[in-house]
Structure formats: C-alpha cells, structure tokens
Amino acid sequence: AADPQSIRYVPKRFMNSERYLLALKQNHKEFWQIPKGFLTEAICIEYVSNNGWRLDKVPTGFQTLDVCVAAVKSSSYAIRLVPEELREKVEAAIQTS
C-alpha cells in the first residue's frame, strides 16, 4: 500500500476530489486550498465535523442537511449558522440520532 503521507507530494494536476479529501483529513491541505470544482459533500462534512463553526466558510450550495448536521453535532453553536430553511430539519436529525 502507498504511504498515506505521500498525498502531500501529488502534483496538482493529478489531484481529484478523493485525494483532496485525504489531504484535508491528514492536514496537508486547508479547506480554502481546495478548488471549488473539486468540492464534494464529503469534503465539507470532514471540514465541519470537528469544528462546527466552520460552516460559515462552506459555500451555500454545499450547506446541505448532512453537512449542517455534522456541524451542529460538533458544536451546538453552529445551529446559528445553519440556513433558516434547514434549521428544523437539522434539529430533528440531531434529536433522532
């Protein structure tokens, strides 16, 4: 198997969404360094899962129910950052999990 630390040496032209997710998990890339075209819901969940307040840095189109739930599970304060139209659904999802 490849060395997981080797992700930091992958040339930009060979990066894809999965590799950016791995780089984010391993702290080799910051969220802002990931090109918008490579953003996925999984990357956004990873970004907010330990620091829910980061939800405000996630582009609106990626502030999905699952991303918002991950943010609020990490930090109850993040409920203030959840788009109004998703708040009730996020609160319901938190209560049932």
Salt bridges, closest charged atoms under 4 A:
GLU84 OE1 - ARG87 NH1 3.00
